[in-house]
């Protein structure tokens, strides 16, 4: 079963690509996609909101800036 990104699949979103790049096999893959493509921190298991933001900012420096 595939998991779709609701940000990509909504009207006005990126839409499903020919290679199904917006469909994921696991929730971890979807979370990585949301952080990398949409600049939105996603909390992981046993992670506080602050820890999630710090981890996401470390992996994607745009998160939390005026450019984001």
C-alpha positions, 0 to 999 in steps of 0.5 A: 500500500502506498501513502500519498502526500496530501500537499502534492495531491491537492488541487493546485499541488504538484500532482502525481508524477509519472514515476509516482514520486509523491507516493511512499511505502512508509510513513518515514519516507513521507515525513522525509519528503514533507520536510525536504520538499515542503519545508515543514518539520514532522515530529518523529517518535518520542521527539518534542516539537523543539527537537523536531524543528532543530533536526529539520533545520539542521537537515534543511537550513531554509526551514525557519528563515524568511525564505521559507 
